[in-house]
Amino acid sequence: MTDTPVSLSVFTQLLEPAGIAPAQDFAQSRELVFESLPDSQLRSRIRFVIDANVRFRPSQADEVKRLLRHWRAELSPTIDAGADDLMVSGFEDDEALKDLASEAPIIRLVNHMFARALDLNASDIHFEPGEEFLDVRCRVDGIMQRLDRLPARISMAVASRLKLMARLDIGEKRLPQDGRIDYRLGSRNLDMRVSTLPGVHGESIVLRILDRSDTAVSLQQLGMPQNILSTYQNLINQPHGMILITGPTGSGKTTTLYATLEKINNQRSKIITVEDPVEYQLEGVTQIQANAAIGLNFAAGLRSIVRQDPDVIMVGEIRDHETADIAIESALTGHLVFSTLHTNDAAAAITRLQDMGVESYLISSSLLCIQAQRLVRRICNHCAKPHSLTPDEAQVLQVSASDYPLARKGTGCERCGETGYRGRIGLYELLVMSDTIRHEIAVGADANVIRAQAIREGMKTLREDALEKLAAGMTTPEEVVRVTRAGAAI
């Protein structure tokens, strides 16, 4: 480690939250770099804590971020493979585990993993114990990548630390548990949903990261094609009916719903939601947190909502016949209802509702539209280069390479973690209820018939939207194949 008086605690608690980083040669230059000048009180505090002779130098945001990453890695805690002070396999007593989980090395290690995952904009952190190692991985833009590989002997200490933070029973290792961690890193307030699962070599723990300092994006930022966006905006302003958003887990359904509610939220309408979990708080919207443990599931919450005189209702997910029935009844009695389903495409949502026991005539009468969606990784604009589709890529995509002159690929850089991708963009398929489609549903037509009719009426499929984004240089052939190859519309 570079010789410097800056400790990990000073860095994480004082410098990093303020966007200040020590220069690369800090031991000699005594320079701290910043993008925005800290106020005089903070400068005085930093000089008092670190060194009276430190100087402040303005710099570009890219350099500050690079230096912050460098020092976070330099100052990060390490586990000495030869040390025995963290050998925990013999601990069975709860108090001993609590003491171990509260020791400084484990606290620093866990906090460091959080900081690294957040630096990558990860959505989940996975702690996966094996026979020899504890693998720490995170999901970035929908793809898993390894953060670190730690000695297996600290697995129990790390698990105990996470369970202690989530207020779980650290002595219970045989049953799955769910909890949450409220965590503050600098100016960011994080709500991490924790799930534990007993495994052969210890407890697998997954943390879902929700950043409460983030604000919901607008509909225009989601990546909907202009014709779909215009149609969708018209439908969400209808006085009543049901709008369904479908797709697998992690396809951005909740983000679309939040963006929709932000768009229609005004003083003239009363909006109530029942969610599990409430990911972001919307001003002017009454949001209910579902809690199955006390009997407040989606059906019970929805039943109570309709007695609160709402104009707009959002149900986090339709999971059973009872919830579907109440939601459809609400849509038929003057409410605008939004919800989600887990289906591969838009037409399959109708089959799913029928499988739940909902009558076909009720589905055809209540639905306004069904929107299926996916997320593809967006090419990193900082390292993107023109890319001519190869014959193999064109064959797999069943397109002509000459039709994609603006195709690009990312070569990998520091900003995108050498992946060539940075962020994600949505793919959308909007099935609008026409008289013909309503008739097909009412007479019991299957999903393939409904889908074919919707295409004849102009519905753009997920694959077609993906190819348009490929042609515009937003994503790559690999992403189009990865996201739309199985189950999605082709």
C-alpha positions as CSV (number, residue, x, y, z in Angstrom):
1,M,0.0,0.0,0.0
2,T,1.2,3.5,-0.7
3,D,2.6,5.3,2.3
4,T,-0.1,7.8,3.3
5,P,-1.7,9.0,6.6
6,V,-5.2,8.7,5.1
7,S,-6.9,5.8,6.9
8,L,-9.8,3.8,5.5
9,S,-12.2,5.4,8.0
10,V,-11.1,8.9,7.0
11,F,-11.4,8.1,3.4
12,T,-14.9,6.5,3.6
13,Q,-16.4,8.9,6.1
14,L,-14.8,12.2,5.2
15,L,-13.3,12.3,1.7
16,E,-15.3,9.9,-0.4
17,P,-18.8,11.3,0.5
18,A,-17.6,14.8,-0.4
19,G,-16.2,13.7,-3.8
20,I,-12.6,14.4,-2.7
21,A,-9.7,12.0,-3.5
22,P,-6.0,12.0,-2.6
23,A,-3.7,12.5,-5.6
24,Q,-1.9,9.5,-6.9
25,D,1.4,10.7,-5.3
26,F,-0.3,12.1,-2.2
27,A,2.5,11.1,0.2
28,Q,4.8,13.6,-1.7
29,S,2.4,16.2,-3.2
30,R,-0.1,16.4,-0.2
31,E,-2.7,17.2,-2.8
32,L,-6.4,16.4,-2.6
33,V,-8.4,16.7,-5.8
34,F,-12.0,17.7,-6.2
35,E,-14.6,18.5,-8.9
36,S,-16.6,20.9,-6.6
37,L,-14.8,22.9,-4.1
38,P,-15.7,21.8,-0.5
39,D,-16.8,24.6,1.8
40,S,-14.3,26.2,4.2
41,Q,-15.6,24.3,7.2
42,L,-15.0,20.9,5.6
43,R,-11.6,22.0,4.3
44,S,-10.6,23.0,7.9
45,R,-11.8,19.7,9.2
46,I,-9.9,17.7,6.6
47,R,-6.7,19.6,7.4
48,F,-7.2,19.0,11.1
49,V,-7.8,15.3,10.6
50,I,-5.2,14.6,7.9
51,D,-2.5,17.3,7.7
52,A,-2.4,21.0,8.1
53,N,-0.3,21.3,4.9
54,V,-2.7,19.5,2.5
55,R,-3.6,21.4,-0.6
56,F,-6.9,21.3,-2.7
57,R,-6.7,21.1,-6.4
58,P,-9.6,21.2,-8.9
59,S,-9.8,18.4,-11.5
60,Q,-12.1,16.8,-14.0
61,A,-14.9,14.5,-12.8
62,D,-13.3,11.5,-14.6
63,E,-10.0,11.9,-12.7
64,V,-11.7,12.3,-9.3
65,K,-13.7,9.1,-9.9
66,R,-10.6,7.2,-11.0
67,L,-8.7,8.3,-7.9
68,L,-11.6,7.4,-5.7
69,R,-11.7,3.9,-7.1
70,H,-7.9,3.6,-6.8
71,W,-7.8,4.6,-3.1
72,R,-10.8,2.5,-2.3
73,A,-8.9,-0.5,-3.6
74,E,-5.6,0.6,-1.9
75,L,-7.2,1.1,1.5
76,S,-9.5,-1.9,1.3
77,P,-9.1,-4.6,4.0
78,T,-7.4,-7.8,3.1
79,I,-7.6,-11.2,4.8
80,D,-4.3,-12.8,5.5
81,A,-4.5,-16.4,4.3
82,G,-2.1,-17.5,7.0
83,A,-3.9,-15.8,9.9
84,D,-5.9,-17.9,12.3
85,D,-7.8,-15.1,14.2
86,L,-10.8,-15.4,11.8
87,M,-11.1,-19.2,11.9
88,V,-14.8,-19.6,12.7
89,S,-15.7,-23.2,11.9
90,G,-15.8,-24.1,15.6
91,F,-18.2,-21.3,16.6
92,E,-21.7,-22.5,17.6
93,D,-22.6,-20.1,20.4
94,D,-24.7,-17.2,19.3
95,E,-22.9,-14.7,21.5
96,A,-19.5,-15.8,20.1
97,L,-20.9,-15.3,16.6
98,K,-22.2,-11.8,17.5
99,D,-18.8,-10.9,18.9
100,L,-17.0,-12.2,15.8
101,A,-19.4,-10.4,13.4
102,S,-18.7,-7.2,15.3
103,E,-15.0,-7.3,15.0
104,A,-13.4,-4.5,12.9
105,P,-11.8,-6.7,10.1
106,I,-15.2,-8.3,9.2
107,I,-17.0,-5.0,9.4
108,R,-14.5,-3.3,7.1
109,L,-14.6,-6.3,4.7
110,V,-18.4,-6.3,4.4
111,N,-18.5,-2.5,4.1
112,H,-15.8,-2.7,1.4
113,M,-17.8,-5.2,-0.6
114,F,-20.8,-2.9,-0.4
115,A,-18.8,0.0,-1.7
116,R,-17.3,-1.9,-4.6
117,A,-20.7,-3.2,-5.7
118,L,-22.2,0.3,-5.5
119,D,-19.3,1.7,-7.5
120,L,-20.2,-0.8,-10.3
121,N,-23.9,0.2,-10.0
122,A,-24.8,-3.4,-9.1
123,S,-28.4,-4.3,-8.4
124,D,-27.6,-7.4,-6.3
125,I,-24.7,-8.8,-4.2
126,H,-24.3,-12.5,-3.8
127,F,-22.3,-14.2,-1.0
128,E,-21.8,-17.8,-2.1
129,P,-19.9,-20.2,0.2
130,G,-18.1,-23.2,-1.3
131,E,-15.8,-25.8,0.1
132,E,-12.6,-23.8,-0.3
133,F,-13.8,-20.2,-1.0
134,L,-16.5,-17.7,-0.3
135,D,-17.3,-16.2,-3.7
136,V,-18.7,-12.7,-3.7
137,R,-20.4,-11.8,-6.9
138,C,-22.7,-9.0,-8.1
139,R,-25.2,-8.4,-10.9
140,V,-24.3,-5.5,-13.1
141,D,-26.6,-4.6,-16.0
142,G,-28.3,-8.0,-15.6
143,I,-25.0,-10.0,-15.8
144,M,-23.2,-11.7,-12.9
145,Q,-19.6,-10.8,-12.3
146,R,-17.2,-11.7,-9.5
147,L,-16.2,-9.1,-6.9
148,D,-13.8,-11.2,-4.9
149,R,-12.9,-14.7,-3.7
150,L,-12.3,-15.0,0.0
151,P,-11.2,-17.9,2.2
152,A,-14.0,-20.3,3.1
153,R,-13.1,-20.1,6.8
154,I,-14.5,-16.5,7.1
155,S,-17.9,-17.5,5.5
156,M,-19.6,-17.9,8.9
157,A,-18.3,-14.5,10.1
158,V,-19.4,-12.7,7.0
159,A,-22.9,-14.4,7.1
160,S,-23.2,-13.5,10.8
161,R,-22.3,-9.9,10.0
162,L,-24.9,-9.6,7.3
163,K,-27.6,-11.3,9.4
164,L,-26.8,-9.0,12.3
165,M,-27.2,-6.0,10.1
166,A,-30.5,-7.3,8.8
167,R,-31.7,-8.1,12.3
168,L,-32.1,-11.8,11.5
169,D,-31.5,-14.8,13.9
170,I,-27.8,-15.5,13.5
171,G,-28.2,-18.8,15.3
172,E,-30.7,-20.1,12.7
173,K,-28.8,-21.8,9.9
174,R,-31.2,-24.5,8.8
175,L,-34.1,-22.3,7.5
176,P,-34.3,-19.5,4.9
177,Q,-34.7,-16.0,6.3
178,D,-35.6,-12.6,4.9
179,G,-34.8,-9.2,6.2
180,R,-33.6,-5.8,5.2
181,I,-30.6,-3.5,5.9
182,D,-30.8,0.3,5.9
183,Y,-27.3,1.4,4.9
184,R,-25.8,4.8,4.4
185,L,-22.8,5.3,2.1
186,G,-21.8,8.9,1.9
187,S,-24.8,10.8,0.7
188,R,-26.6,7.6,-0.6
189,N,-29.4,6.0,1.5
190,L,-29.7,2.4,0.6
191,D,-32.4,-0.2,1.4
192,M,-31.0,-3.7,0.9
193,R,-33.4,-6.6,0.9
194,V,-31.6,-9.7,2.4
195,S,-32.4,-13.3,1.6
196,T,-30.6,-16.3,3.2
197,L,-30.7,-19.9,2.0
198,P,-29.0,-22.8,3.7
199,G,-26.5,-24.7,1.5
200,V,-24.1,-27.6,1.8
201,H,-21.1,-25.4,2.6
202,G,-23.0,-22.6,4.5
203,E,-25.6,-20.0,4.0
204,S,-26.0,-18.4,0.6
205,I,-26.9,-14.7,1.1
206,V,-28.3,-12.4,-1.6
207,L,-28.8,-8.6,-1.1
208,R,-31.0,-6.7,-3.5
209,I,-29.9,-3.0,-3.5
210,L,-32.5,-0.3,-3.7
211,D,-31.0,3.2,-3.8
212,R,-33.6,5.6,-2.1
213,S,-31.6,8.6,-3.3
214,D,-32.4,7.7,-6.9
215,T,-35.5,9.2,-8.4
216,A,-37.9,7.4,-10.8
217,V,-37.0,8.0,-14.5
218,S,-39.4,9.5,-16.9
219,L,-41.2,7.5,-19.7
220,Q,-39.1,9.3,-22.3
221,Q,-35.9,7.9,-20.7
222,L,-37.0,4.3,-20.8
223,G,-36.2,3.8,-24.5
224,M,-39.7,3.2,-25.9
225,P,-39.9,3.7,-29.7
226,Q,-41.8,6.9,-30.4
227,N,-44.9,5.3,-31.8
228,I,-45.2,3.0,-28.8
229,L,-44.6,5.9,-26.4
230,S,-47.3,8.0,-28.0
231,T,-49.8,5.1,-27.9
232,Y,-48.9,4.2,-24.3
233,Q,-49.2,7.8,-23.1
234,N,-52.7,8.0,-24.6
235,L,-53.8,4.8,-23.0
236,I,-52.6,5.7,-19.5
237,N,-54.8,8.8,-19.6
238,Q,-58.0,6.7,-20.1
239,P,-60.5,7.0,-17.2
240,H,-60.8,3.3,-16.6
241,G,-59.5,-0.1,-17.6
242,M,-56.5,-2.3,-17.0
243,I,-53.0,-2.0,-18.3
244,L,-50.6,-4.9,-17.7
245,I,-46.8,-4.8,-17.9
246,T,-45.2,-8.3,-18.5
247,G,-41.8,-9.8,-18.6
248,P,-39.4,-12.0,-16.5
249,T,-37.9,-10.9,-13.2
250,G,-35.4,-8.0,-13.8
251,S,-37.0,-6.8,-17.0
252,G,-37.8,-3.3,-15.7
253,K,-41.5,-3.7,-15.1
254,T,-41.5,-1.8,-11.8
255,T,-39.5,1.0,-13.3
256,T,-42.0,1.4,-16.1
257,L,-44.9,1.5,-13.6
258,Y,-43.2,4.1,-11.4
259,A,-42.5,6.2,-14.5
260,T,-46.1,5.8,-15.5
261,L,-47.4,6.9,-12.1
262,E,-45.1,9.9,-12.2
263,K,-46.5,10.9,-15.6
264,I,-50.2,10.8,-14.5
265,N,-49.7,12.0,-11.0
266,N,-51.6,15.3,-10.5
267,Q,-53.8,16.9,-7.9
268,R,-57.0,15.8,-9.7
269,S,-56.5,12.1,-9.2
270,K,-56.1,9.9,-6.2
271,I,-53.5,7.2,-6.7
272,I,-53.0,4.2,-4.4
273,T,-50.6,1.3,-4.8
274,V,-50.0,-2.0,-3.0
275,E,-46.4,-3.2,-3.5
276,D,-43.9,-5.8,-2.3
277,P,-41.6,-4.1,-1.7
278,V,-42.2,-0.3,-2.0
279,E,-39.0,0.5,-4.0
280,Y,-39.3,4.2,-4.3
281,Q,-41.5,6.7,-2.5
282,L,-43.7,8.9,-4.8
283,E,-44.9,12.2,-3.6
284,G,-48.7,12.5,-3.7
285,V,-49.2,8.7,-4.0
286,T,-50.5,6.5,-1.2
287,Q,-48.3,3.5,-1.2
288,I,-49.0,0.3,0.8
289,Q,-46.3,-2.3,1.7
290,A,-47.7,-5.8,1.3
291,N,-46.9,-8.1,4.3
292,A,-48.0,-11.7,3.8
293,A,-46.9,-12.6,7.4
294,I,-49.8,-10.5,8.8
295,G,-52.3,-11.4,6.1
296,L,-51.8,-8.2,4.0
297,N,-51.2,-9.8,0.7
298,F,-52.0,-8.2,-2.7
299,A,-55.6,-9.4,-2.7
300,A,-56.3,-8.1,0.8
301,G,-54.6,-4.8,0.1
302,L,-56.5,-4.4,-3.2
303,R,-59.8,-5.2,-1.5
304,S,-59.1,-2.4,1.0
305,I,-57.9,0.1,-1.6
306,V,-61.2,0.0,-3.6
307,R,-62.9,1.3,-0.4
308,Q,-60.6,4.4,-0.4
309,D,-62.2,6.0,-3.4
310,P,-59.1,5.9,-5.7
311,D,-59.0,6.9,-9.3
312,V,-55.8,5.0,-10.1
313,I,-54.7,1.7,-8.6
314,M,-51.4,0.0,-9.0
315,V,-51.0,-3.7,-7.9
316,G,-47.4,-4.8,-7.7
317,E,-48.1,-8.2,-9.3
318,I,-51.1,-10.4,-10.1
319,R,-50.2,-13.8,-8.6
320,D,-53.5,-15.6,-8.0
321,H,-57.2,-15.8,-9.0
322,E,-58.4,-13.6,-6.1
323,T,-56.1,-10.7,-6.9
324,A,-56.9,-11.0,-10.7
325,D,-60.7,-11.0,-10.0
326,I,-60.6,-7.9,-7.8
327,A,-58.3,-6.0,-10.2
328,I,-60.5,-6.7,-13.2
329,E,-63.6,-5.8,-11.2
330,S,-62.0,-2.5,-10.2
331,A,-61.1,-1.8,-13.9
332,L,-64.7,-2.5,-14.9
333,T,-66.2,-0.2,-12.2
334,G,-64.5,3.0,-13.1
335,H,-60.8,2.7,-12.0
336,L,-57.6,2.7,-14.0
337,V,-55.6,-0.3,-12.8
338,F,-52.0,-1.1,-13.5
339,S,-50.3,-4.4,-12.6
340,T,-47.6,-6.8,-13.8
341,L,-47.4,-10.5,-14.8
342,H,-44.5,-12.8,-15.4
343,T,-44.9,-13.9,-19.1
344,N,-42.6,-14.1,-22.1
345,D,-44.6,-11.9,-24.4
346,A,-47.7,-9.7,-24.4
347,A,-50.2,-12.3,-25.8
348,A,-49.2,-14.9,-23.2
349,A,-50.6,-12.6,-20.4
350,I,-54.1,-13.4,-21.6
351,T,-53.4,-17.2,-21.3
352,R,-52.0,-16.6,-17.9
353,L,-55.1,-14.8,-16.7
354,Q,-57.3,-17.6,-18.1
355,D,-55.2,-20.2,-16.3
356,M,-55.9,-18.3,-13.1
357,G,-59.6,-18.9,-13.7
358,V,-60.6,-15.4,-15.0
359,E,-63.4,-15.6,-17.5
360,S,-62.4,-14.7,-21.0
361,Y,-65.2,-12.1,-21.4
362,L,-64.0,-10.3,-18.3
363,I,-60.5,-10.1,-19.7
364,S,-61.6,-8.8,-23.1
365,S,-63.9,-6.2,-21.4
366,S,-61.4,-4.8,-18.9
367,L,-58.0,-4.8,-20.7
368,L,-56.8,-1.6,-22.5
369,C,-53.3,-3.0,-23.4
370,I,-50.5,-5.4,-22.5
371,Q,-46.9,-4.3,-22.7
372,A,-44.1,-6.9,-22.7
373,Q,-40.6,-5.7,-22.1
374,R,-36.9,-6.8,-21.7
375,L,-33.7,-5.0,-20.9
376,V,-30.6,-5.1,-23.1
377,R,-27.2,-3.7,-22.2
378,R,-26.4,-0.4,-23.8
379,I,-23.0,0.1,-25.6
380,C,-20.5,2.2,-23.7
381,N,-20.3,5.5,-25.6
382,H,-16.8,6.2,-24.3
383,C,-15.2,3.2,-26.0
384,A,-17.7,2.4,-28.8
385,K,-16.3,1.7,-32.3
386,P,-18.1,1.1,-35.6
387,H,-18.8,-2.6,-36.2
388,S,-19.7,-4.3,-39.4
389,L,-21.9,-7.3,-38.8
390,T,-20.1,-10.6,-39.6
391,P,-21.7,-13.2,-41.8
392,D,-22.3,-15.4,-38.8
393,E,-24.0,-12.6,-36.8
394,A,-26.2,-11.7,-39.8
395,Q,-27.2,-15.4,-40.2
396,V,-28.1,-15.8,-36.5
397,L,-30.1,-12.6,-36.6
398,Q,-31.6,-13.5,-40.0
399,V,-30.8,-10.0,-41.4
400,S,-28.7,-8.5,-44.1
401,A,-25.4,-7.0,-42.7
402,S,-25.7,-4.1,-45.2
403,D,-28.9,-2.9,-43.4
404,Y,-26.9,-2.1,-40.3
405,P,-24.2,0.5,-41.2
406,L,-24.4,2.2,-37.9
407,A,-23.9,-0.9,-35.8
408,R,-21.3,-0.5,-33.0
409,K,-19.4,-2.4,-30.3
410,G,-17.7,-1.3,-27.1
411,T,-14.0,-2.2,-26.9
412,G,-13.9,-1.9,-23.1
413,C,-12.6,0.9,-21.0
414,E,-12.2,2.0,-17.4
415,R,-15.7,3.6,-17.4
416,C,-17.5,0.4,-18.3
417,G,-15.2,-2.0,-16.3
418,E,-13.7,-3.3,-19.6
419,T,-17.1,-4.9,-20.6
420,G,-18.0,-2.6,-23.5
421,Y,-21.4,-1.9,-22.0
422,R,-22.7,0.8,-19.6
423,G,-26.3,0.9,-18.5
424,R,-29.3,-0.7,-20.1
425,I,-32.2,0.2,-22.3
426,G,-35.7,-1.3,-22.7
427,L,-37.2,-3.4,-25.5
428,Y,-41.0,-3.0,-25.8
429,E,-43.9,-4.9,-27.4
430,L,-47.3,-3.2,-27.0
431,L,-50.5,-5.2,-27.7
432,V,-53.4,-2.8,-27.8
433,M,-56.9,-4.2,-27.5
434,S,-58.9,-3.7,-30.7
435,D,-62.4,-5.0,-31.4
436,T,-61.0,-7.9,-33.3
437,I,-58.6,-8.9,-30.5
438,R,-61.4,-8.5,-27.9
439,H,-63.5,-10.9,-30.0
440,E,-60.7,-13.4,-30.3
441,I,-60.2,-13.4,-26.5
442,A,-63.9,-13.7,-25.8
443,V,-64.2,-16.8,-28.0
444,G,-61.2,-18.4,-26.3
445,A,-58.6,-18.1,-29.0
446,D,-55.1,-19.1,-27.9
447,A,-52.1,-16.8,-27.5
448,N,-50.6,-17.6,-30.9
449,V,-53.8,-16.5,-32.7
450,I,-54.1,-13.3,-30.6
451,R,-50.4,-12.5,-31.2
452,A,-50.7,-13.1,-35.0
453,Q,-53.7,-10.7,-35.1
454,A,-51.9,-8.1,-33.1
455,I,-48.9,-8.3,-35.6
456,R,-51.3,-7.9,-38.5
457,E,-52.6,-4.8,-36.8
458,G,-49.1,-3.3,-36.5
459,M,-47.7,-4.5,-33.3
460,K,-43.9,-4.4,-33.2
461,T,-42.3,-7.5,-31.6
462,L,-39.6,-7.5,-29.0
463,R,-37.1,-8.8,-31.6
464,E,-38.0,-6.1,-34.1
465,D,-37.5,-3.4,-31.4
466,A,-34.1,-5.0,-30.5
467,L,-33.0,-5.0,-34.2
468,E,-34.0,-1.3,-34.5
469,K,-31.8,-0.5,-31.4
470,L,-29.0,-2.5,-33.0
471,A,-29.4,-0.5,-36.2
472,A,-29.2,2.7,-34.2
473,G,-25.9,1.6,-32.6
474,M,-27.4,1.3,-29.1
475,T,-26.7,-2.4,-28.5
476,T,-24.9,-5.3,-30.0
477,P,-25.8,-8.5,-31.9
478,E,-24.8,-10.6,-28.9
479,E,-27.3,-8.7,-26.7
480,V,-30.1,-9.1,-29.2
481,V,-29.6,-12.8,-29.3
482,R,-29.1,-13.2,-25.5
483,V,-32.3,-11.3,-24.6
484,T,-34.7,-12.4,-27.4
485,R,-33.5,-15.9,-28.3
486,A,-35.8,-17.9,-25.9
487,G,-39.4,-17.3,-25.3
488,A,-39.4,-13.7,-26.6
489,A,-41.1,-12.7,-29.8
490,I,-39.0,-13.3,-32.9
